[in-house]
Amino acid sequence: MLFEFYLESGVKLKNLDVPVTFILHRTDASSSLLQKLDKFSNRGLATSTPDQNFRYLFYHQNRLSLFKSNPDMAVQVERRRFTVQDYYKMAEAGILKPEDRVELINGEIIKMSPIKSQHAGHVTRLNTLLSKLIGDYAIVSIQNPVRIDNFSEPEPDIALLKPVSHFYIESHPGPKDVFLLIEVADSTLRYDQKVKLKLYAQAGIPEVWIVNLQARCVEVYRQPESGSYLEREIVNPDGVLRLAAFDLSFAASAVI
């Protein structure tokens, strides 16, 4: 048998063990993913036919991923990335619930960590501060989507956006609409530094701050080039933060 499923413990793919929480469903290339994935399922599905059209959707380490079997090598799987259109159709079909805290990153649906009081308080403080400093020169958007490309729609803690009359009701902002993105990071620090920061650099976001709650500092990144930032600055509580787009400076102690 090509796939053997072990619910609540893992999936065994011949000689390859892949731990998962549960299997969702199976679909084939001739039908819409969403027609088959009507609800979450905790039933294992298996096939003895190594058909390249069979696809498997499962949840693993806070990620919702879609895989397709490789008929040539049974111990390998091919990853298929979800598009933004897939993402919204899954919400419309009820696969993703309104109360689910998820975001689409590089074609994977990532479950976000619960918001603790320290995290929430820093976001509220930044919102209050930036709204006073910037006024009508920018829109301060809190934990709302930014459409990076067709495979990524993160929800940064704060986005400082170019002002538009419709306030982005007509469409989500894209990279060209962003002055600054801020991520407040505690348990998500490594993910923000390694995955989201690279995503933002690749999209050309001009400035990113990571409010590092563990080290009590603000990591400032500017000048995106070739998927990374050329300028990196660590600002401690006794330092000064500068908003490059507006050439405004203020004490970092107001943030961290």
Buried (B, 14 or more C-beta within 10 A) or exposed (E): EBBEBEEEEBBBBEEEEEEBBBBBBBBEEEEEBBEBBEEBBEEBBBEEEBBEEBBBBBBBEBBBBBBBBBEEEBEEBEEBBBBBEBBEBBBEBEBBEEEEEBBBBBBBBBBBEEBEEEBEEBBEBBBEBBEEBBEEEBBBBBBBBBBBBBBBBBBBBBBBBBEEEEEBEEEBBBBEBBBBBBBBBBEBBEBBBEBBBBBBBBBEBBBBBBBBBEEEBBBBBBEBEEEEBEEEBEBEEEBEBBBBBBEEEBEBEEBB
